[in-house]
C-alpha cells in the first residue's frame, strides 16, 4: 500500500490514554554502541544509481542492551558534491508500516535535485517493516484486506462484525506476535533512529519526516534536541499525548469533507468531457450523487471484475478516501464511479481494495499504535460515537469513531507517549497542505501550537497528503529546500498560493 502513510492505515485506529505508567517503565534506556555498517549498492529501477544499503543491529529491548538483538535495513545516498556537503538528512517515512528504504528510492532523485549535494540522505525500515526484523499475527487473508482491517460499519451502522473482527485480530496478535511485535512503538523507532545516528558517526541529523513520520520526528526532536540540525515536519497530526491516534482518526470525517470539493471541481470541469470522466455539470452536485450511489451500493452491491468481491458502499467510500491523497488518483476514482452508475457496467477494483496486505505489514500497522497507548474498551461508547459521526460526516460513514483491535489488545503500554513542547532549539519548519484528507491542517495547527517558537509553518493552499515534493506547490517546495540548504526560515508562518 502501494504503501500508505498514517492515514491509509493508521486512521483505522483510535486511542485514549487511561492508565498510569510506572516511573521505572518510563526510565529512558541507554543507547548502546552499534556495530559497524557494511554498505553495498542496492539501486532499484527509477531510483538513484548510487543508493546503498546496510544492516544495523539494535537491541530488541533497549532496557536490556546486552540481550537479544534485531536487524534494521538502512539505506543512504551519499552527496554527489562532497565539497559542499554540510550534513546528513534522515528521511522518516510514514505509516506505521512504510519503508524508509523504499521512500529513499522513490524520492532520492528529487532530493538530489533539490538539495544539490548539501546532504548525505539516509533512511531506515522501522522494526517490523520491509527488510528489518518483522513479526506476524497469523491473520486470515480476508482480515488483512485494507477495507476490513479498517473498521467500516455495516450499511445500517451496526458494528457487531467489527467487534468480532477486532477481537479475533487482537487475540491472534497476542498469540503469535511475540516480543518483536510488542517492541514496535514510536518510542523504539526514535531510539532506533538515534542508534542509526551513532552508527553513522555524525553529531547531528537533519530530517524530513512525513505524516506519521512527522510525529516520529517531533518525538525525536523532543527527546534529543541537541542532536537536531534542520528539522522538517511534513503533514503533522495533533500530538496530544492523551489521544494520539484517536485524535488523528477522529479528525478524518471533517478532513474528507474539506477535501472532497477539490475532487468535485475536478470531476465537473469541462476538460473531463474529452476524457470521458465528467461526472456532473456543477461541482456542488457531486456530493449528493456520491452519497446516493454509496447508499444504493449498501443495499445492492455490484459484481466486479474481481471474483467474489462485489463493490459495496464501503468499498466506494474506501476508494474515495485513498483517492483524495493526490490528484493523480482522481481519474481512477471517476472511472469507478461511472462504472457503478452504469447498470451494465462491471467495476474494476484496484489492488488496494482487493489484495490482502502481507501479514507482517498488517501486524506492524496495528502494533505500533496499540502498543503506544492504552485504548478504550467500552463497546457501547463506540456504538454511540459511530452513530453520531455517521450523521455529522456521511462521506466516512462512522469509520473515524469505530472500534479497532486495539480495544482488545492484551499487552499494556510500557511507557507514556511523549508530550511535545516549546522547549528546545528553534530549528523546525512545518509544512502542511490546506486540505489534507489524512493529517488535516486544523490538526497540524495543534502541533504548531505545541512547538511554539521552535517552529514556523508553511501552508500550501492546495489539497492532498504530503506537501514537500508531493503536491506540486512550488512556493512550499522552495521554502523547504531553502531551509534545508541555506538555513533560511520564514520569520513568521506563511501561506503559499495553490500553484
C-alpha positions in Angstrom: 0.0 0.0 0.0 1.2 0.6 -2.7 2.4 1.5 1.0 0.3 4.2 2.5 1.2 6.6 5.2 -0.5 7.3 8.5 -3.8 7.9 7.1 -4.5 5.0 4.9 -3.9 2.5 7.7 -3.4 4.5 10.9 -6.7 6.2 10.5 -8.4 2.9 11.2 -7.2 3.2 14.8 -8.2 5.2 17.9 -6.8 5.6 21.4 -7.2 7.2 24.8 -4.6 7.3 27.5 -6.3 5.9 30.5 -3.5 4.2 32.5 -0.7 5.5 34.6 2.8 4.2 33.7 5.2 3.4 36.5 8.3 5.6 36.8 10.5 2.5 36.2 8.8 1.8 32.9 9.3 5.5 31.9 13.0 5.4 32.6 15.0 6.3 29.4 17.0 3.3 28.2 20.6 4.0 27.2 21.7 3.7 23.5 24.4 1.0 23.2 27.3 1.3 20.8 26.1 0.0 17.5 28.0 -2.4 15.3 29.7 -1.2 12.1 27.7 -0.7 9.0 28.7 -2.6 5.8 27.4 -0.8 2.7 26.5 -2.4 -0.6 24.9 -1.0 -3.7 21.1 -1.6 -3.8 20.0 0.7 -6.6 16.5 0.0 -8.0 14.8 0.9 -11.2 13.6 4.5 -11.0 15.8 5.3 -8.1 19.3 6.8 -7.7 22.1 4.7 -9.1 24.2 5.3 -6.0 21.8 4.1 -3.4 23.4 1.8 -0.9 22.0 -0.5 1.8 23.3 -2.0 5.0 22.0 -3.8 8.1 22.0 -2.1 11.6 21.9 -4.3 14.7 19.9 -2.8 17.6 18.6 -4.2 20.9 15.2 -5.8 20.8 14.7 -4.1 24.2 16.7 -1.0 25.0 16.3 -1.7 28.7 18.4 -4.8 28.1 21.1 -3.6 25.8 23.1 -6.8 26.2 20.2 -9.0 25.3 18.6 -10.2 22.1 19.2 -8.0 19.0 17.2 -7.4 15.9 18.2 -6.1 12.4 17.1 -2.9 10.7 17.5 -2.3 7.0 19.2 1.1 6.4 20.0 3.0 3.3 21.9 6.0 2.1 22.6 8.2 -0.9 25.9 10.0 -0.5 26.3 13.6 -1.6 27.4 13.8 -5.2 29.2 17.1 -4.3 31.2 16.3 -1.2 32.9 19.7 -1.3 29.6 21.4 -0.4 28.2 18.7 1.8 27.0 20.1 5.2 25.4 17.2 7.0 23.2 14.1 7.0 19.5 14.2 6.3 17.3 11.3 7.6 14.1 10.7 5.7 11.4 9.4 8.2 8.7 7.5 6.4 5.0 7.4 7.5 2.7 4.6 8.4 3.3 3.0 10.8 4.3 0.4 8.2 6.0 2.4 5.5 9.5 1.6 4.3 12.2 4.3 4.6 14.4 2.4 2.2 11.7 2.3 -0.4 10.9 6.0 0.2 14.6 6.8 -0.4 14.3 5.0 -3.7 11.1 6.9 -4.6 12.3 10.4 -3.6 16.1 10.1 -3.9 16.5 11.7 -7.3 14.1 14.6 -6.4 16.1 15.1 -3.2 19.4 15.1 -5.1 18.0 17.7 -7.4 16.6 19.9 -4.6 19.5 19.6 -2.1 22.3 20.0 -4.7 24.8 17.9 -2.7 24.2 19.6 0.7 23.5 16.2 2.4 24.1 12.6 2.6 20.5 11.4 2.6 19.7 8.3 4.7 16.7 6.3 5.9 15.7 3.1 7.6 13.0 0.5 7.6 11.5 0.7 11.1 11.3 -2.6 13.1 8.6 -4.7 11.6 8.9 -3.2 8.1 10.4 -4.3 4.8 14.0 -5.6 5.2 14.0 -5.2 9.0 13.1 -7.9 11.5 9.4 -8.5 11.3 6.6 -10.2 13.3 3.5 -11.9 12.2 0.0 -12.2 13.7 -1.1 -15.1 11.6 -4.2 -13.4 10.3 -6.6 -14.8 7.7 -6.2 -13.1 4.3 -9.6 -11.6 4.5 -8.8 -9.9 7.7 -5.7 -8.4 6.1 -7.6 -6.6 3.3 -7.5 -2.9 3.9 -11.3 -2.3 3.8 -11.6 -5.0 6.5 -8.5 -4.0 8.6 -10.1 -0.6 8.7 -13.3 -0.6 10.7 -16.1 0.4 8.3 -19.5 -0.1 10.0 -22.2 -2.1 8.3 -24.6 -0.4 5.9 -27.1 0.3 8.8 -24.3 1.5 11.1 -24.1 -1.8 13.1 -20.6 -2.6 14.4 -21.1 -6.2 15.6 -18.9 -7.6 12.8 -16.2 -5.0 13.5 -16.2 -6.0 17.2 -15.8 -9.7 16.3 -13.1 -9.0 13.8 -11.2 -6.7 16.2 -11.3 -9.4 19.0 -10.1 -12.0 16.5 -7.2 -9.9 15.3 -6.1 -8.9 18.8 -6.2 -12.5 20.0 -4.1 -13.7 17.0 -1.5 -10.9 17.5 -1.2 -11.8 21.2 -0.9 -15.5 20.4 1.6 -15.2 17.6 3.4 -11.8 17.7 5.9 -12.4 20.4 8.5 -10.0 21.8 9.2 -8.4 18.4 5.6 -7.3 18.0 5.5 -5.9 21.5 8.6 -3.9 20.8 7.0 -2.0 17.9 6.4 1.5 19.3 7.1 5.1 18.4 9.5 5.4 21.3 11.6 2.5 20.0 11.6 3.9 16.5 13.1 7.1 17.9 15.7 5.1 19.8 16.5 3.2 16.6 17.0 6.5 14.7 19.4 7.6 17.5 21.3 4.3 17.2 21.5 4.9 13.4 22.9 8.4 14.1 25.6 6.9 16.3 26.4 4.2 13.8 26.8 6.9 11.1 29.2 8.7 13.3 27.5 12.1 12.9 27.0 14.6 15.7 23.6 15.9 14.4 20.9 14.9 12.0 18.7 17.0 9.8 15.3 15.4 9.0 12.3 15.2 6.7 9.5 13.3 8.4 6.2 12.9 6.6 2.8 12.0 8.1 3.3 9.6 10.9 7.0 10.2 10.2 6.4 13.8 11.2 5.2 12.6 14.6 8.2 10.4 15.0 10.4 13.4 14.0 8.7 15.6 16.6 9.2 13.0 19.3 12.9 12.6 18.3 13.3 16.4 18.5 11.7 16.4 21.9 13.9 13.6 23.2 17.2 14.6 21.5 17.1 18.3 20.8 20.8 18.6 20.9 21.1 16.1 18.1 18.8 18.0 15.7 20.1 20.3 12.9 17.5 21.4 10.4 14.2 19.7 11.1 11.2 19.4 8.6 7.9 18.1 9.8 5.6 17.5 6.8 1.9 16.8 7.2 1.6 16.7 11.0 -1.2 15.5 13.2 -2.3 16.6 16.6 0.4 15.4 19.0 -1.9 15.4 22.1 -0.5 12.6 24.2 -3.9 11.9 25.7 -5.3 11.0 22.3 -2.5 10.4 19.8 -4.1 8.2 17.0 -7.6 8.6 18.5 -7.3 12.3 17.6 -5.9 11.6 14.2 -8.7 9.3 13.4 -11.4 11.5 14.9 -10.4 14.3 12.5 -10.8 12.1 9.4 -14.5 12.8 8.8 -14.1 16.6 8.8 -10.9 16.3 6.8 -12.5 14.3 4.0 -15.4 16.8 3.8 -13.0 19.6 3.4 -11.0 17.8 0.7 -14.0 16.4 -1.3 -14.8 19.8 -3.1 -11.4 19.5 -4.8 -12.4 16.2 -6.4 -15.8 17.6 -7.2 -14.4 20.6 -9.0 -12.1 18.3 -11.0 -14.9 16.0 -11.9 -17.2 18.8 -13.0 -14.6 20.6 -15.2 -15.3 20.7 -18.9 -11.8 19.2 -19.6 -13.2 15.9 -18.3 -15.6 15.7 -21.2 -12.8 14.9 -23.6 -11.6 12.2 -21.2 -15.0 10.7 -20.7 -14.7 11.3 -17.0 -17.0 14.2 -16.3 -19.4 13.1 -13.5 -21.5 16.2 -13.1 -22.1 19.6 -14.6 -21.8 21.5 -11.4 -19.3 20.7 -8.7 -21.9 21.1 -5.9 -24.0 18.3 -7.4 -21.3 15.6 -6.9 -21.5 15.1 -3.1 -25.3 14.3 -3.0 -24.8 12.0 -6.0 -21.9 10.2 -4.4 -23.8 9.7 -1.2 -26.8 8.4 -3.2 -24.6 6.0 -5.0 -22.9 4.7 -1.9 -26.3 4.1 -0.2 -27.5 2.2 -3.3 -24.4 0.0 -3.2 -25.0 -0.6 0.5 -28.4 -2.1 -0.4 -27.3 -3.8 -3.6 -23.6 -4.4 -4.1 -22.5 -4.7 -7.7 -20.5 -7.5 -9.2 -17.0 -6.5 -10.3 -14.2 -7.9 -12.4 -12.7 -9.4 -9.2 -14.4 -12.7 -8.3 -16.2 -12.9 -5.0 -15.6 -9.2 -4.1 -18.6 -7.0 -5.0 -18.5 -3.2 -5.0 -20.5 -2.1 -1.9 -20.9 1.3 -0.3 -17.9 0.9 2.0 -15.6 -0.1 -0.8 -16.6 3.0 -2.7 -16.0 5.1 0.4 -12.6 3.5 0.9 -11.7 4.2 -2.7 -12.7 7.8 -2.2 -10.6 8.3 0.8 -7.5 6.8 -0.8 -8.0 8.8 -4.0 -8.2 12.1 -2.1 -4.5 11.8 -1.2 -3.5 13.2 -4.6 -5.0 14.3 -7.9 -3.2 11.6 -9.8 -5.8 9.1 -8.4 -8.8 11.2 -9.4 -9.2 9.6 -12.8 -9.3 6.1 -11.4 -11.9 7.1 -8.9 -14.0 8.7 -11.6 -13.9 5.6 -13.7 -15.0 3.5 -10.7 -18.0 5.9 -10.0 -19.0 5.9 -13.7 -18.9 2.1 -13.8 -21.0 1.9 -10.7 -23.6 4.3 -12.2 -23.9 2.2 -15.3 -26.4 -0.6 -14.9 -24.5 -2.7 -17.4 -21.0 -1.7 -16.1 -18.7 -4.1 -14.3 -16.5 -2.0 -12.0 -12.7 -2.7 -11.8 -11.4 -2.7 -8.2 -7.8 -1.6 -7.6 -5.3 -3.8 -5.8 -5.6 -1.5 -2.7 -9.2 -2.6 -2.3 -8.7 -6.3 -3.2 -5.4 -7.7 -2.3 -4.6 -8.6 1.3 -1.7 -6.9 3.0 1.1 -9.1 4.0 0.7 -10.5 7.5 3.9 -8.7 8.6 2.6 -5.3 7.2 -0.8 -5.7 8.9 1.0 -6.6 12.2 3.2 -3.5 12.4 0.4 -1.2 11.2 -1.6 -2.2 14.3 1.1 -3.0 16.8 2.8 0.5 16.9 -0.4 2.3 17.7 -1.8 -0.4 20.0 1.4 -0.6 21.9 1.9 3.2 22.2 -1.2 3.8 24.3 -4.0 2.2 26.2 -7.2 2.0 24.2 -10.8 2.4 25.4 -12.6 -0.9 25.5 -16.2 0.1 26.2 -18.2 -1.3 23.2 -21.3 0.8 23.9 -19.2 4.0 23.7 -18.1 3.0 20.2 -21.7 2.4 19.1 -22.8 5.8 20.3 -19.8 7.5 18.7 -20.2 5.8 15.4 -23.9 6.8 15.2 -23.0 10.5 15.9 -20.1 10.5 13.4 -22.2 9.0 10.6 -24.7 11.8 11.0 -22.1 14.5 11.0 -19.8 13.2 8.3 -21.6 10.8 5.9 -18.8 10.5 3.5 -16.9 8.4 6.0 -20.0 6.7 7.4 -18.8 6.3 11.0 -15.3 4.9 10.3 -13.4 7.6 12.3 -15.1 6.6 15.6 -15.3 2.8 15.1 -13.8 0.0 17.2 -10.4 -1.5 16.3 -8.2 -4.4 17.5 -6.6 -2.0 20.0 -9.7 -2.0 22.1 -9.0 -5.7 22.9 -5.1 -5.5 22.9 -3.7 -7.8 25.5 -0.4 -6.0 26.2 -0.3 -2.7 28.1 2.0 0.2 27.2 5.4 0.2 28.9 5.7 4.0 28.8 3.6 7.0 28.2 3.5 9.0 24.9 5.9 12.0 24.7 4.4 15.4 25.2 5.7 17.8 22.5 6.6 21.2 24.0 8.2 24.5 23.0 11.4 23.6 24.9 14.3 23.2 22.5 16.1 24.9 19.7 14.1 27.0 17.1 15.1 24.8 14.2 11.8 23.3 13.0 10.0 24.0 9.8 6.5 22.6 9.4 4.8 22.3 6.0 1.1 21.4 5.6 -1.5 21.5 2.8 -4.7 23.3 3.5 -7.0 20.4 2.6 -5.3 17.2 3.6 -7.7 14.2 3.9 -5.5 12.4 6.4 -3.5 14.8 8.5 -5.7 17.9 8.2 -4.4 21.4 8.5 -6.5 22.1 11.7 -4.8 19.1 13.3 -1.4 20.3 12.2 -2.1 23.6 13.9 -2.1 21.7 17.2 1.5 20.6 16.5 2.4 24.1 15.6 0.9 25.4 18.9 2.7 22.8 20.9 6.1 23.7 19.4 5.7 27.4 19.9 8.7 29.4 18.9 10.6 26.3 18.0 8.8 26.1 14.7 7.4 28.0 11.7 4.6 26.8 9.5 4.4 26.9 5.7 0.8 26.3 4.5 0.4 25.2 0.9 -3.0 26.4 -0.3 -3.8 23.2 -2.0 -5.2 19.7 -1.3 -3.6 16.3 -0.9 -1.4 14.5 1.6 2.3 15.0 1.8 3.3 18.6 1.0 7.0 18.7 0.2 7.8 17.3 -3.3 4.3 15.8 -3.3 1.6 18.2 -4.5 3.5 20.4 -7.0 3.2 23.5 -4.8 6.4 25.4 -6.0 6.3 28.0 -3.2 6.1 25.4 -0.5 8.8 23.3 -2.1 11.1 26.4 -2.4 10.6 27.2 1.3 11.5 23.8 2.5 14.5 23.5 0.1 15.8 26.9 1.1 15.6 26.0 4.8 17.5 22.7 4.3 20.1 24.1 2.0 20.7 27.7 3.4 19.1 27.6 6.9 16.8 30.4 5.9 13.4 30.0 7.5 10.4 32.4 7.3 10.3 35.0 10.1 6.6 34.1 10.6 4.2 31.5 9.4 3.4 31.9 5.7 0.8 30.9 3.1 1.8 29.7 -0.4 -0.7 30.1 -3.3 -2.1 26.9 -4.8 0.3 27.0 -7.7 
